[in-house]
C-alpha cells in the first residue's frame, strides 16, 4: 500500500475537464491519454473483489485505513472516469471487509470534502459515488450495531441530498462561467448514489424518503439548466425506487 500511495502521488494528473460517466457526449474527454492510475486502481479493486468472495479469510485490518485513504483519495479526484469509478467500488468493498471503523472514517472524510465548495469538482463527484457505494455495502439490516449503521446511512443520505441543486442554485449554475464547484457533475453522481442506496435498503429506506423526495422535487422543478442525460437517468432511477419503497405503506 505504501508503494501504491507513492505511485499514485507520482501519477496523479491535474483536471482536464474530462467526462464523469464515460462514453460520448459533451462531457467526454477528447483525445486524452489513459491515466497512469488505471493499473494501480484496477489492481487494488481486483484484489479487494477477490478478498470479498471469502471475507473470513481476509487479512485486512482497520489499522490499514490511512494507507487505503492515501491510495484512494487521489484516485477519487482523478479526471479519468474509469479510475474514479474503480476507486469508488474499492471504497464499497472496504466497507464490507473492514466494517464500521472504515465506514465511519471514510464518511467523515467524505463529509469534509463534499461540503468544501473549493474542492475539485472531480473529487466531489468521485466521493459522492463512493459514499453511495459505501452506504449500500453496509446496510443496517446486516450490521451488528443496526442503530449506528442507520445513523451513518441517514447522515450520508442527507449529505448526498445537499449536493442536489435547488432551483436558485440551478439558475446560478446556468449563468456562472465556469460552473461553481458542486455543480451538475457532483449532483449527477449524487442522484445515482441515492438511487443505489435506496434500492439496496428497500423498506429500511422509508424513514429517509421524505427528505430525499424534497431533493428530487427540487431537481425536477429546477427551471435551468436542462438536465443532462445522465442526471435524468439518475433522477428516473431514484424516483422509481422511492415510489417502490412507499408502495407497501400506501397500500396498507
Long-range contacts (C-beta under 8 A, 24 or more apart in sequence): 1-64, 1-67, 1-68, 1-70, 1-71, 2-67, 4-40, 4-44, 4-71, 5-67, 5-70, 5-71, 7-40, 8-37, 8-40, 8-70, 8-71, 8-74, 8-75, 9-74, 10-36, 11-35, 11-36, 11-37, 11-40, 12-37, 12-74, 12-77, 12-78, 13-78, 13-79, 13-80, 14-79, 15-79, 15-120, 15-121, 15-122, 16-79, 17-79, 18-79, 18-80, 18-81, 19-81, 20-81, 20-84, 20-122, 20-125, 20-185, 20-188, 20-189, 20-230, 21-81, 21-188, 21-230, 22-81, 22-82, 22-85, 25-228, 25-229, 27-185, 27-228, 27-230, 29-79, 29-80, 29-81, 32-79, 32-80, 34-80, 35-78, 35-79, 35-80, 35-82, 35-83, 37-74, 37-75, 37-78, 37-80, 37-83, 38-80, 38-82, 38-83, 38-86, 40-71, 40-75, 41-75, 41-82, 41-83, 41-86, 41-87, 41-90, 42-86, 44-71, 44-72, 44-86, 44-90, 45-86, 45-87, 45-89, 45-90, 45-93, 48-90, 48-93, 48-94, 48-97, 49-93, 51-93, 51-97, 52-93, 52-96, 52-97, 55-96, 55-97, 58-97, 60-94, 60-97, 60-98, 61-98, 62-98, 62-99, 62-101, 62-102, 64-98, 65-98, 65-101, 65-102, 65-105, 65-106, 68-94, 68-102, 69-105, 69-106, 69-109, 72-130, 73-109, 75-126, 76-122, 76-123, 76-126, 76-127, 76-130, 77-120, 77-122, 77-123, 77-126, 78-122, 78-126, 79-122, 84-122, 84-125, 84-126, 84-129, 85-129, 87-126, 87-130, 88-126, 88-129, 88-130, 88-132, 88-133, 89-133, 91-130, 91-131, 91-133, 91-134, 92-130, 92-133, 92-134, 92-136, 92-137, 93-137, 94-134, 95-133, 95-134, 95-137, 95-138, 96-137, 96-138, 99-138, 100-138, 100-143, 100-144, 100-145, 100-148, 100-149, 100-152, 103-134, 103-138, 103-152, 104-152, 106-130, 106-131, 106-134, 107-131, 107-134, 107-152, 107-155, 107-156, 110-156, 110-159, 111-155, 111-159, 114-159, 114-162, 114-163, 114-182, 114-186, 115-159, 115-162, 117-180, 117-181, 117-182, 118-181, 119-181, 120-181, 121-179, 121-181, 121-182, 121-183, 121-185, 121-186, 122-185, 124-163, 124-181, 124-182, 124-185, 124-186, 125-185, 125-186, 125-188, 125-189, 126-189, 128-160, 128-163, 128-186, 128-189, 128-190, 128-193, 129-189, 129-192, 129-193, 131-156, 131-159, 131-160, 131-193, 132-156, 132-160, 132-189, 132-190, 132-192, 132-193, 132-194, 132-196, 132-197, 133-193, 133-196, 135-193, 135-197, 136-196, 136-197, 136-199, 136-200, 136-201, 139-200, 139-201, 139-204, 140-201, 140-204, 141-201, 141-204, 150-204, 153-197, 153-201, 153-208, 154-207, 154-208, 156-197, 157-194, 157-197, 157-208, 157-211, 157-212, 158-211, 160-190, 160-193, 160-194, 160-197, 161-190, 161-194, 161-211, 161-212, 161-214, 161-215, 163-187, 163-190, 164-190, 164-191, 164-215, 164-216, 164-218, 164-219, 165-218, 165-219, 165-222, 166-218, 166-222, 167-218, 167-221, 167-222, 167-223, 169-222, 170-222, 170-223, 170-224, 170-225, 171-222, 171-223, 171-224, 173-225, 174-224, 174-225, 184-225, 184-228, 184-231, 187-219, 187-231, 188-228, 188-230, 188-231, 188-234, 189-234, 191-219, 191-231, 191-234, 191-235, 191-237, 191-238, 192-230, 192-233, 192-234, 192-237, 192-238, 194-234, 194-238, 195-234, 195-237, 195-238, 195-241, 198-238, 198-241, 198-242, 198-245, 199-237, 199-241, 202-245, 203-245, 203-248, 205-245, 206-245, 206-246, 206-249, 209-242, 209-245, 209-246, 212-238, 212-242, 213-242, 216-242
